[in-house]
Amino acid sequence: MSDDRRTQQATLGCGSLILIALIVMFFSRPGLGDLEREVKGLRSDVGELKKSIEVQTEQIKVLQGKVEKAKADE
């Protein structure tokens, strides 16, 4: 029985090799660092845009109040 174990060969089929390649590719994550930096930059830009929108919304409300007050004074 011990001789049988020594002479047995492990063979990998095409499917097994593809599966191994996919696992290696998934865990090596090539180029993912660049993508993560870009996403982080985009999130930062979106945050800045939201703040800018809030400021502009406040300015519009102030201007609308002034216009309504001017119409009321006429």
Buried (B, 14 or more C-beta within 10 A) or exposed (E): EEEEEEEEEEEEEEEEEEEEEEEEEEEEEEEEEEEEEEEEEEEEEEEEEEEEEEEEEEEEEEEEEEEEEEEEEE
